Amino acid sequence: MTEDWQNGGFGLYIHWPFCEAKCPYCDFNSHVSRQIDQRAWRDGYLSELKRTASETKGRVMNAVFFGGGTPSLMDPDVVADVINAIKSHWPTANDLEITLEANPSSVEAGRFAAYRDAGISRISMGIQALNDDDLRRLGRIHSAKEALTAFDIARGAFERVSFDLIYGRQNQTAQAWEVELKQALNLAIDHISLYQLTIEQGTAFGDRYARGGLRGLPDEDLGADLYTLTQDVCNDMGMPGYEVSNHARDGAQSRHNLIYWRYGDYIGIGPGAHGRITIDGRRQATVCFSNPKLWLEKVENCTTEKSRSLLDQSEQAIEFLLMGLRLKEGIDPKRFAQIAGKPLPKDKLDHLSEIGMIHAADDRIIVSDQGFNVLNAVIENLIPD
């Protein structure tokens, strides 16, 4: 019998927790460390792969993602050993996608060929801005010139290279963003991620904002205008959005991230990594210890998971909505009913359809362009009582 997770696929996320510097907007589990024992981390990952493979024997691995932190600080030999172990533990799809996140410093760019030889098939590069003033404001340690050079090198080594930009920056106008976005799209190969700057608690930007020191951020109206502008320009230049913040040419969508958004199963390995794994028909949420030193210590007795909890039908239904409605392809309401044990409320669907927030049919529910501007409110309206 087909289990629900098979509608989304099966993936693996590996978290590398180290960075050269901590960006002031970042709330990811990343740490700056002068000395990193690469061999110890390799052994830790190999141990965790063996442990998690024992629970998921026979599953076909669709995608692997090395995230962080800055995984391009990993030795290519470590990456190669990890990929070889993955392929020894699971059968893999013919079109297996293996992505590695990279920062565009010149030192790391020289390693791209080695990562390709190790088995990486796709690079996701954190460029964030194409001008030096905004890069400095964002706390990035590379220049725009270094970013473009690194991108050229990556493009020479890999067929698939994506990069990220952040917009909604301090004092950024719609006109300036349009110029920068068009420049980025002319560079892009087949995929680009465009994130509107959000101020998160617990970050340097969050503290600065609370003190009134982070001036020039867009108000709500300008933020909505920037989002709409982004969608229009990307559509016009052949890179339509397939998710709230992600754009790709046809067939070039990030397969790993689609596993999240289509509510498949994925293993999370490494400090702070999250996972969703279905065992004996029951979907479980896993969370690893976030402190790198503690995580390495816990590897020795296979206790790196801080928690593992069963998700009830209501929790799964909410997650399915939160993930699936981010996609331009929307969700299958019949699948929702199977997960939740009841259908989506018809009165709410009718109301959201009438006011133009969604397009609802028997086989698909899709958020409209208008609805994407207030996506959280749309999802909140659909969550069953």
C-alpha positions in Angstrom: 0.0 0.0 0.0 1.3 3.4 -0.9 2.2 5.6 2.1 1.4 9.3 2.0 5.1 10.4 2.1 5.6 8.7 -1.3 3.6 11.6 -2.9 6.4 13.9 -2.0 9.5 11.6 -2.3 12.4 10.8 0.0 15.4 13.1 0.8 18.3 13.7 3.1 19.4 16.9 4.6 23.0 17.2 6.1 23.7 20.2 8.2 27.2 21.7 8.3 27.1 24.1 11.3 30.2 26.3 10.6 30.7 29.7 8.9 33.5 32.1 8.4 31.4 34.9 9.9 27.9 35.1 11.3 25.5 37.3 9.1 23.5 39.7 11.1 20.1 38.6 9.5 20.8 34.9 9.9 18.8 32.8 12.4 20.1 29.4 11.2 22.2 27.2 13.4 25.6 28.4 12.4 28.8 28.9 14.4 32.2 30.5 13.8 35.1 28.2 14.7 38.8 28.7 14.0 39.5 24.9 14.1 37.4 22.2 12.6 38.2 18.5 12.9 37.1 17.5 9.5 37.8 13.8 10.1 35.6 13.8 13.3 32.8 15.4 11.4 33.1 12.9 8.6 33.0 10.0 11.0 30.0 11.6 12.7 28.0 11.9 9.5 28.9 8.3 8.4 27.7 7.0 11.8 24.4 8.8 11.5 23.9 7.7 7.9 24.3 4.1 9.0 21.8 4.6 11.9 19.1 6.3 9.8 19.5 3.9 6.9 18.6 1.0 9.2 15.1 2.6 9.7 14.5 3.3 6.0 15.9 0.3 4.2 15.0 0.0 0.5 13.7 3.5 0.0 14.8 5.3 -3.1 16.8 8.4 -2.4 15.6 11.3 -4.6 17.7 14.2 -3.4 20.5 15.1 -0.9 21.2 18.6 0.3 24.3 19.8 2.2 23.1 23.0 4.0 24.4 25.2 6.8 26.3 27.1 7.8 28.6 27.1 4.9 29.1 23.5 3.6 31.6 24.8 1.1 34.0 24.9 4.1 33.8 21.1 4.1 36.8 19.3 2.7 35.9 17.8 -0.7 37.2 14.4 0.5 34.7 14.5 3.4 31.9 15.3 1.0 33.0 12.4 -1.3 33.0 9.9 1.6 29.6 11.0 2.7 28.1 10.7 -0.8 29.7 7.3 -1.2 28.2 6.2 2.0 24.7 7.5 1.0 24.9 5.5 -2.2 25.9 2.3 -0.3 23.0 2.6 2.2 20.1 3.5 -0.2 19.1 2.8 -3.8 19.2 6.2 -5.6 17.0 7.7 -8.3 18.5 7.8 -11.8 18.2 11.6 -11.6 19.5 11.9 -8.0 20.1 15.6 -7.2 22.9 16.4 -4.7 23.1 20.1 -3.8 25.8 21.9 -1.8 25.4 25.4 -0.5 28.4 27.7 -1.1 29.6 31.1 -0.3 31.3 33.0 -3.2 34.7 33.7 -1.7 37.6 33.1 -4.1 39.1 30.4 -1.9 35.9 28.3 -1.9 35.4 28.8 -5.7 38.6 27.0 -6.4 37.1 23.9 -4.7 34.1 23.6 -7.1 35.8 21.1 -9.4 36.7 18.9 -6.4 33.1 19.0 -5.2 31.9 18.0 -8.7 34.3 15.1 -8.7 33.0 14.1 -5.2 29.5 13.7 -6.6 27.9 17.1 -6.1 25.5 17.8 -9.0 24.1 21.2 -8.1 25.5 24.3 -6.3 23.3 26.8 -4.4 25.3 30.1 -3.9 24.6 32.7 -1.3 25.3 35.9 -3.2 22.5 38.0 -1.6 23.2 41.4 -3.3 25.0 42.6 -6.4 26.5 45.8 -5.0 29.2 46.3 -2.4 27.3 48.8 -0.2 24.4 46.4 0.4 26.7 43.4 0.9 28.4 45.3 3.7 25.1 46.2 5.3 24.1 42.5 5.1 27.4 41.5 6.8 28.7 39.6 3.8 32.4 39.1 3.6 32.6 38.9 -0.2 32.4 41.7 -2.8 30.1 41.8 -5.8 33.1 41.2 -8.0 34.1 38.1 -6.1 30.5 36.8 -6.2 30.4 37.2 -10.0 33.8 35.5 -10.4 32.8 32.6 -8.2 29.5 32.2 -10.1 31.4 32.0 -13.4 33.7 29.3 -12.0 30.8 27.4 -10.6 29.0 27.7 -13.9 32.0 26.2 -15.6 32.1 23.2 -13.3 28.3 22.4 -12.9 25.4 22.3 -15.2 23.0 23.4 -12.4 23.9 26.5 -10.3 21.4 28.5 -8.3 22.0 31.6 -6.3 20.1 33.6 -3.6 19.4 37.3 -3.4 17.8 39.2 -0.6 15.5 42.2 -1.4 13.5 44.6 0.8 16.9 45.9 2.0 17.5 49.2 3.8 16.6 52.2 1.6 16.1 50.0 -1.5 13.7 51.5 -4.1 11.6 49.5 -6.5 13.5 51.0 -9.4 16.9 49.9 -8.0 15.6 46.4 -7.2 14.2 46.1 -10.8 17.6 46.9 -12.3 19.4 44.5 -9.9 16.9 41.7 -10.5 17.2 42.0 -14.3 21.0 41.8 -13.9 20.6 38.7 -11.8 18.2 37.0 -14.2 20.5 37.7 -17.1 23.3 35.8 -15.1 21.1 33.0 -13.9 21.2 29.6 -15.5 18.0 27.9 -14.6 17.1 28.7 -10.9 17.2 31.6 -8.5 15.9 32.2 -5.0 14.7 35.6 -4.0 14.0 36.2 -0.3 12.4 39.3 1.1 14.5 40.4 4.1 12.8 39.4 7.4 14.0 40.6 10.8 14.2 37.6 13.2 14.4 37.7 16.9 17.7 36.5 18.3 19.8 37.9 15.4 22.0 40.9 15.3 19.5 42.6 13.0 16.7 41.7 15.4 18.5 43.4 18.3 19.3 46.4 16.2 15.7 46.8 15.0 14.4 46.5 18.6 16.7 49.4 19.6 15.4 51.5 16.6 18.7 51.3 14.8 17.7 49.5 11.6 16.3 52.3 9.6 15.1 52.5 6.0 13.3 49.1 5.8 10.3 49.0 3.5 6.8 49.5 4.9 4.1 46.9 4.3 2.9 48.5 1.1 6.4 48.8 -0.5 7.1 45.2 0.6 4.0 44.0 -1.3 5.0 46.1 -4.3 8.5 44.7 -4.3 7.1 41.1 -4.2 4.7 41.8 -7.1 7.5 43.4 -9.1 9.7 40.4 -8.5 7.0 38.0 -9.8 6.3 40.2 -12.9 10.0 40.6 -13.9 10.8 36.9 -13.4 7.8 35.9 -15.4 8.7 38.2 -18.2 12.3 36.9 -18.3 11.3 33.2 -18.4 12.0 32.4 -14.8 8.5 32.0 -13.2 8.0 31.3 -9.6 7.1 27.8 -8.6 7.2 28.6 -4.9 6.9 31.8 -2.8 10.6 32.6 -3.0 11.9 30.3 -5.7 12.0 30.7 -9.5 13.1 28.2 -12.2 13.0 27.4 -15.8 10.8 24.4 -16.6 12.2 21.2 -15.1 14.9 23.0 -13.1 13.1 23.2 -9.8 15.0 22.2 -6.7 14.1 18.6 -6.2 15.2 18.5 -2.6 13.0 21.5 -1.6 10.1 20.0 -3.5 10.2 17.1 -1.1 9.6 19.5 1.8 6.8 21.4 0.0 5.1 18.3 -1.3 5.3 16.9 2.2 7.5 13.9 1.5 9.9 12.2 4.0 13.4 13.5 4.7 16.1 12.6 7.1 17.8 15.4 9.0 21.5 14.8 10.0 23.8 17.2 11.8 23.4 19.8 14.6 19.9 21.3 14.7 18.7 19.4 11.7 15.0 18.6 11.5 13.5 15.5 9.8 10.1 14.0 8.9 10.2 10.2 8.8 7.3 7.8 8.4 7.9 4.5 10.3 5.2 1.8 10.2 2.7 4.2 8.7 3.2 6.9 11.4 4.9 10.2 10.6 7.5 11.3 13.1 9.2 14.7 13.6 12.9 14.5 14.6 15.1 17.3 15.9 18.9 17.0 16.5 20.8 18.7 19.3 21.9 22.1 17.9 25.3 22.5 19.7 28.0 21.2 17.4 30.2 19.9 20.2 27.3 18.2 22.0 26.1 16.7 18.7 29.5 15.1 18.0 29.6 13.7 21.5 26.1 12.2 21.1 27.2 10.5 17.8 29.2 8.0 19.8 26.1 6.3 21.3 23.7 7.2 18.5 21.7 9.7 20.6 22.0 12.8 18.4 18.2 13.3 18.3 17.1 15.8 20.9 13.5 14.7 20.3 11.4 12.4 18.2 7.6 12.8 18.4 4.6 11.3 16.6 2.6 13.8 14.6 -1.2 13.4 15.0 -3.6 13.9 12.1 -4.2 17.6 13.0 -0.5 18.4 13.1 0.1 16.7 9.8 -2.8 18.5 8.2 -1.4 21.9 9.3 2.1 21.1 8.0 0.7 19.9 4.7 -1.1 23.2 4.2 1.8 25.3 5.4 4.1 23.5 2.9 1.9 22.7 0.0 0.2 26.1 -0.4 3.5 27.8 -0.9 3.8 26.0 -4.2 2.2 27.5 -7.4 1.0 24.0 -8.2 -1.1 24.0 -5.0 -2.4 20.9 -3.2 -4.7 18.0 -3.8 -7.7 18.3 -1.5 -8.3 14.5 -1.5 -4.8 14.0 -0.1 -5.5 16.6 2.6 -8.7 14.7 3.5 -6.7 11.4 3.8 -4.1 13.1 6.0 -6.5 15.0 8.2 -9.3 12.5 8.4 -11.7 15.1 7.1 -12.0 17.4 4.1 -11.2 21.1 4.0 -14.2 23.2 5.2 -16.3 24.0 2.1 -17.6 27.3 3.5 -14.0 28.6 3.9 -13.0 27.4 0.5 -16.1 29.1 -1.0 -15.4 32.3 0.8 -11.7 32.4 -0.2 -12.6 31.6 -3.8 -15.3 34.4 -3.9 -12.8 37.0 -2.7 -10.1 35.9 -5.2 -7.6 34.4 -2.7 -7.6 30.8 -4.1 -8.7 28.8 -7.2 -10.5 25.7 -5.9 -11.4 22.6 -7.9 -12.1 19.0 -7.1 -8.5 18.0 -7.8 -6.5 21.1 -6.9 -6.5 24.1 -4.6 -4.2 26.8 -5.7 -3.4 30.2 -4.1 -4.0 33.1 -6.5 -1.4 35.8 -7.2 -3.5 38.1 -5.0 -3.6 35.4 -2.3 0.2 35.0 -2.2 0.5 38.5 -1.0 -1.3 37.4 2.2 -0.4 33.7 2.2 -0.2 33.3 5.9 -3.8 34.7 6.3 -5.1 32.4 3.6 -3.5 29.3 5.3 -4.8 30.4 8.7 -8.3 30.6 7.3 -8.1 27.1 5.9 -6.8 25.4 9.0 -9.7 23.2 10.3 -11.2 24.0 13.7 
